[in-house]
Amino acid sequence: MESLFLTRVLDALRSGGDEVLFVQDGVETGYRQALELVRRMYAALPDGGVVAIDAGNRPETVLLQIAAQLRGSTVLLVAASASAPDRLAAIEAAGVTTLVAEHAADWPDGVTTLDELVDRDGADPAELPRSVTVVFPTGGTTGTPKLIRHSGIYDGMAHIFAPDPAGPGRTLLIAPMTHMTGNATVLGAILRRESVVLLRDFDAGGVLDAIAEHRITTLSLTPARLAAVLDHPAMASTDVSSVRGLSLGAAPLPPRRLAQALDMFGPVVGQGYGLTEAPMIASISAAELDGRPDRLESVGRIVPGMEARIDEGEVLVRGLSMMDGYHGSAPIGDGWLRTGDLGRFDDEGYLYLLDRANDVIITGEHGTKVYSTVVENALARHPLIRSAAVFGVPGDDGEGERVRAVVVPVASGALSAEDVRAQAREFFGREHFVPSDVDFAEALPLTAIGKVDKRALRAPFWAGHRRGIA
């Protein structure tokens, strides 16, 4: 039986005709043009093997993925956030046979460029493969990336995504196409036969401009990027009434920011929880938040087809959106996946995330556990604090850990380190939650996919230590 995913994608490309599929830098690419690009790249690729794609947000990136899948190839999407050593390690570990890059200079010899692939006559596949497989490296914000293998989720997309009876929407793509969120977003839009406005990089003003100019109907933002959009001077004057769905994910969202997003965008805001290993775990809609401020800290209920439980504080999951397994390892099957996230359920089944397991700070003479996300949320309640990151650093003489905060104020000099400590002290009423050290910054460092880069913040303090705990 042929892949349902590829069948649906080809049907969309063939039936879309001159409708606009992509818009980037003022240039439009129609569905008919996109299909021709797929045919050309299909003709240029060999059958089978592993095709690695290292490219940014441009039409050819996802069209190459489709072309390689039509050839029956496994596709490795090189993570935009990966370091150079991790990128090379992923290529080697995945057994890549064809490497296609947007910029050949970023790699050793033997690289094919995107432009080379489209400079030839096209061809049509005689038959479609039975399935598709895509390999994703993990985001790498908390450790060395692993290679995650997905196949079933793509046929799942083919079942879930269908044209909207209200008419084609316009999706704004900000996340990299080579990340699970961006990949699912652009492929979902194709399956719905919608238009996709592509941004190469994140810029809060650019997001607001795109919403107004293109009458964007759906978009997805990480918490850090949402904060930048909400704080932008043009937010209040931008017409965002076209937005029918604003999805938030990648990290827990401070309750104050979620409330602010609902106020600015209206009842179209939803939050989701997922991992690259299991992209759809839990979700919560604006309707579930209406009149329930206590749920602002929740990532929602477990979605149909998934299960979750708490084991020694950690969230474990299994179900339909699960990965096949880690590349080179046995399939995970019906087994439980340890997410590395600490959480709890309330009596109504809503999940609340407390922290990452390795973001827990062990501090004080009693070895008290301090969850960094809990402290970050408390600090973010202060009206003069835009955002904050909290992490553990070595204590005196490398013994124990201290709580350190990096704070982005609404304006330089708006508050002092003691003001920050007072906020934590008043909120928690316990001294071990109070940051021993407070730094101020104009912005928090982000990975390429928009997560706060805790590794970059922690690294200078742990240099010279044999391990990242004390």
Sequence and secondary structure as in RCSB ss.txt:
>XXXX:A:sequence
MESLFLTRVLDALRSGGDEVLFVQDGVETGYRQALELVRRMYAALPDGGVVAIDAGNRPETVLLQIAAQLRGSTV
LLVAASASAPDRLAAIEAAGVTTLVAEHAADWPDGVTTLDELVDRDGADPAELPRSVTVVFPTGGTTGTPKLIRH
SGIYDGMAHIFAPDPAGPGRTLLIAPMTHMTGNATVLGAILRRESVVLLRDFDAGGVLDAIAEHRITTLSLTPAR
LAAVLDHPAMASTDVSSVRGLSLGAAPLPPRRLAQALDMFGPVVGQGYGLTEAPMIASISAAELDGRPDRLESVG
RIVPGMEARIDEGEVLVRGLSMMDGYHGSAPIGDGWLRTGDLGRFDDEGYLYLLDRANDVIITGEHGTKVYSTVV
ENALARHPLIRSAAVFGVPGDDGEGERVRAVVVPVASGALSAEDVRAQAREFFGREHFVPSDVDFAEALPLTAIG
KVDKRALRAPFWAGHRRGIA
>XXXX:A:secstr
   HHHHHHHHHHHHHTTSEEEEETTEEEEHHHHHHHHHHHHHHS SSSEEEEE  SSHHHHHHHHHHHHTT EE
EE  TT  HHHHHHHHHHHT SEEEES GGGS SS EEHHHHTSS     SS  S   EEEE   SSSS  EEEE
 HHHHHHHHH    TT   EEEE S TTSHHHHHHHHHHHHTT EEEE SS  HHHHHHHHHHHT  EEEE HHH
HHHHHHSTTTTTS  TT SEEEE SS   HHHHHHHHHHH TTEEEEE  SSSS SEEE HHHHTT GGGGG  B
EE TTEEEEEETTEEEEEETT  SEETTS   TT  EEEEEEEEE TTS EEEEEEGGGEEEETTTTEEEEHHHH
HHHHHTSTTEEEEEEEEEE GGG SEEEEEEEEESSTTSS HHHHHHHHHHHH  GGGS SEEEE SS  B TTS
 B HHHHHHHHHTT SSS  
